[in-house]
């Protein structure tokens, strides 16, 4: 039984230039951390990710949600968590502040993720193992499919899950091989050209075959020059992604993305405002076959549904510390599986939680094991930081979701 809760505001300064992009020039990586402690002394830890200011607001909202779980048994809670999620996300007064977005939804992510961590620790299992061992019916009981009925009913979701059962054993080989990673830290926006070149060489030496560059400069020539550096160092066989972090208007994006096509990007990420779905559709059609990657700032399953319906998303980057936590992440992954669109999460958690979720996506849902973003800046703050060797995530074995902070 959950006996008490603790919520704290954790903020971490970064080294010069790290974490910077075209919009966020001086980020302070921050977590709104929820701890749920049960009567056996087991602590479930979850968090949402922010860049500093406002983290305290998320913490205050998380306290509101977490307080409602005091006295609940974690097994009973998770057996019907889809309904719990529905009730919390539609709490009448907090819903006015969203709905299903912003401070209140980030807070729900923190609390939801703490529930999943406590559940896995209570069973003595890493989260990936707990999730893949659930029956399709049990899994769906943890999800809220409301507002998706036009695209994904419970019956359709069950059929999809059952259809993937035959290939599960073959896909479990990923547990031994490890899940591929890609390096985001080669090209932070504030790094100069030589730092970018040096980081590319370092990433290649560490076994990465995919890497990402931040673009969105006031001078497009800077973006073109830096993209050429990364392509030159990475070679034609490596995947190079470009990330504008929403900097461009649609007319700017149409012009710049066409110019960037020449360096053969694997994707162009967040080219314009994340709420402007039709702008993304226009851009995707204009720059095909180059694909768009979307989702770092998409807050809920309904907007992801619309992106999928318009056909403009080549890759979905749903993040479990931005949407309403693990539950909504899995819901979005199911939608993507229906549409045949890969899920390559943004890792606001630094990969701690998402290393479990991509294993689940591959084994249980049949998603392709493409790669998972790797950002190392907060590794020293975790009890069990992600382990990467030769550019590959090693399968975590500790009980829980890996989100315990020192």
N, C-alpha and C positions, 0 to 999 in steps of 0.2 A: 504494500500500500504506500502511495506517495504521502510522506509525512510533512515535508516542508520544501520550499523552493527558495532559490537565491538567484538574483539577477545582477550582473555587473557590467560595467562599461570598461572594455579593454581596448586600449589604443597603443599603436606601435609606430614609432618614427622609422622612416626608411632612409637608406643611404642616398646620397645626392643623386638625383636624376631617376632613381628607381621608381617604378610604378606610374611614371608620368605619361600622359597622352595629350592629344590635341585639345581636350576640354579640361582635363583634371591635371593641372600643372604641378601641384604640390600636395599630393594625397598623404593622408595619415591612415594607414590600413587599420581598421577598427572592427571590433566584434561586439554586438549586443549579446551577451552570453547568458543563457538560462541553465541553471542546474536544478534538477528534480531529484530529491533524495528520498529513498523509500525506507521502510521500517527495518530492513536488513543492512542499512548503511550504504547501499549501492547508489551511486550518483550518475544520473543521465545528463549528458552535456550536449547542448545544441546552441547554435548561434546564427545570427544574420550578419551580413557584411556591409559596412559603410566606409566612407572615406574621411571620417572624423566628426565634423560638426553635425549635430543632429543625432549622433549615436545615443545620447542620453534620452532623447525622445523615444527612440525605439525601445530602450530599456524600460521606460515607464509603461509603455503599452504592453510589453512582454510580461511585466508583473501582473497586469490586469488579467491576461489570459492564464498565466501559470497558476494564479490563485484559485482559479476555477477547477483545477485538477487535484487539489489537496483532498486526501481521503479516497482517491480512486486507486483501484488495483490495476497495475499496468497491463496484465494479461486481459482483463475484462475491457479495459480502455481500448486496447489495440484491436480486439476482436471486432469492434464496431467503430473503428476510428474514422471511417468515412463520414458517418453521421456526426461524430464529435467535431470533425473539421468543418462540416456544413454549418453546424450551430455556432461555432466560434467565429468563423469568417463572416457570418451574417448577423452577428450580435448587433441589435438594432442601433445603438448609439455609435459604436465604432464603425459600423458599415457606412454611416454618413461620411466618415473621413476617407473612405476608399471610393467605391467598394472594391475590395480585393486588390489593393495597390497601396503604395506609399508606406508611411511609417507603421500603420496598423498591420499591414500584410507582412512586412519585414519582421515585426514582432511575433506574428503567428508562425513564421518560419523558424524563429529561434526556439519557440516552445515545442512546435511539432518535431523538430530535429532532436530535441532533448528526449521526447517520448520514444522515438525510434532507437536512440542510443541506450536508454534505460531498458527497453524491451530486449535488445540484443545482449546487453550485459547480464540481464536477469537469466537469460537462457544460456549464457556462457558461449555465445557465438559471435564471430565477426558479422557485421550487418549484411554483407553480401550473401553469407551462408544462410542466415535467417530468411532473407527475402527469396532466395531461389528454392528454399525448402517449403515455402507456403504453397498450398494448393491454389489453383486459379480462383476458386471461390473465396478462400481466405484472403488472398491478395486484394480482390475487388472490394472486400468488406472494409479495407483500409482507405479506400479512395472515394472522393466526391466527384461524381460524373455529372452533376447538375450544370445546366446550360450547354451541355455537349450532346444532348439527346438527338439533335438533328444529324449528327455525324457519328456518334459512338454511344450506343445504348449498352446497358449491362450485358445483355444477351450477346451483342456483337463483340464486346470485349472478351467475354468468356470464350467465344468461338475462336477469336484471335489467339488467346493464350493457349487453348488446347491444341491449336494447329502447330504450335511451336514445340510441343513436347517431344516429338520423335527425334529432333536434332540436338536435344539438350546434351546428351553424353558426349557427342562429338565436339560441341562448343565448349565443354568444360576443360578442354586442353589449354584454354587461355589461362587457367589457374596456375599451370606449370610454366608456361611460356612467359607470362606477364603481359600486361596491357601496354601497348606503345604510348609514348609521350611525345609532346612537341614543346619546343622551347619558346616561351613568350618574352623572355628577358633579354633577347639579343638586341632589340631595337626600341627601347623606351624613347619617348618623344624628345626628352631633354638630352639624350646622349648625342655627342658629336659623331661625325662620320667615322673617325678612326676607332672610336669606342664600339660602334656598330660592327665595323669590320673585325675588330679583335674578338668581339663576342660571338660572331658567326663562326670564326675559326675554333673558338673554345667549344661551342655547341657541337660542331662536327666531330671534334676530338672526343667528346663525351658520348658519342653514339647517336645523337639526334639526326634524323633525316627529314625533319620538318621544323620550321621556325616562323616567327611572326614579327612583322615590322609595324610600328605605329606611324600612320600618315595623317594628313589633315593640316599640313603647314599652310601659312598665309601665302607663301610662294610655292606654287605647285612644282616648280623645278626642283625644289629641295626634296620633295617626295619622290620624284622620278629619279633623281641622283642616288638617293639612299636605297631605293628599291633595286636599282641596278647594282649597287654594291652587294646587297644581300644575295641577289641572284648569281652574281659573279663568284662569290665565296661559296655559296651553297651548291652551285652546279645545277645542271639541267635536270638531274634525276631527283633532286630534293623538292619537297613541297614548301612553297613560300606563301604565307598568308599576309594580307594587308588589312590594317584595322584603323578606321577613321574616327571611331568613337563618337559618331553622330555629328561630326563637325560641318559637313557640307549641306547646303541647300540642294534641292533636286537639280536645278540648272548647273550648279557647280559640280555635283556628282556625275552628271551625264558627261560633262566635258573631261573631268579629271580621270574618271574610271576608264573612259575610252583610251586615254593616253597611257594609262597603266596596264592596259591589256597586253602591251608589247613585251612585258617581262613575264607573262604567263603566270599570273597569280592563281593559287589553288582556290582561294576565295577572297572576296572583299567584304570586310566585316563592318557592320553598323555604319553604313555610308551616310545616313541622314536620320532625321528625327524618328525615334522608335515607335511613335504612335501613328506615323503616316504610312499606313499599309499600302495605299494606292501609289504613293511615290516609289516605294520599293518595287511594286509590280511594274511600273513604267521603266525603272532603271534596270531591273532584271531582264526585261524583254530587249532593252537597248544594248546590253553588253554581253548577251549570251554568245558563246557558251560559258564565259566566266560566270561563276555562281556567287550568290550573296549568302553570307552567314549572319544570322539574326538571333537575338534573344537575351543578350546580357542585361538589357534594361526592359525586357518584356515581363510584366509582373504577374500574369495569371494565364490560366489555361484557355480562357475565352479569346484573348488576343492572339495566342498561338494558333487557336483554331482558325481564326480569320486569315492569318498569314499562310497557313496550309491551304485553305480554301482558294486563295488567290493564286497559288502556285509560284510565289516569288521567292520562297525560301529554299536554298540549295542545301543548307545545313542549319539545324536548330541548336542554339546554344543555351538552352534552359539551365538555370542555375538554382540549385536547391536551397541556397541561402539568400535568394531574392524572391522567387515564387513562394508559395506557402509551405515550403519545406519538402521533405522526402515524398510525402503523399502526393502533392501536386506535381512534383517532378515526374513520378511514375505515371501519373495520368497523362501528362504531356508526351511522355515517351510512348505510351500506348497509341495516342493519336498519330504520332509521327510514324509508328510502325504501320499503321493502317495506310498512310500515304506513301510509305517507302522512302521517307526522308531521314537521313542520318542524324543522330543526336551526338553532338560533340560539345559537352558542357563548358560554359565559362566557369572558372574555379575561384569564386570569391572566397572559398574555404581553403585555398592553396592546394587543392586536390585531396585533402584528408577524407572528406565524406564522399566526394565524387569517384574516388577509386573503387569504392564499394558499388556505387550506383551504375557505373559503366559495365562492371562485371555482370551485374544483374541484367542490365539491358541486353547484353550480348547473349548470355546463357538462357535466360527465361523468355526474352522477347524476340530473340533472333536478330537484333540490330548488328550491323557490321562493326567489328572492333577496329575502328579507324585509328584514333589516337585521342589522348586526353591532355589538355593544357597543363604545363608545369611552370609554376612560379615559386621560386625557392625562398622568398624573402623572409618568411615567418617560421621557417622550419625549426629554429632553435627554441621557439616558444611552445612547441607541442610535446606532450609526453611520449607519443609514438609518431614521429614525423614520417611522412611518406618516404619510401625507399625506392630510389631509381638507380638502375645500373644499365649501362650501354643504351641509354635512351628509353628504357622500359620500366614501367611501374611493377614492382614486385608485389605479389598478392599479400595483403595484410592478414595476419592470423590472430591478432589480439581481439578479445570480445569487444563489441561495440562498434562505433562508427569512426573512431580515431580522432575525435574532436576535443579530447581532454587537453586543456592548457596547463602549463606549469604554474 
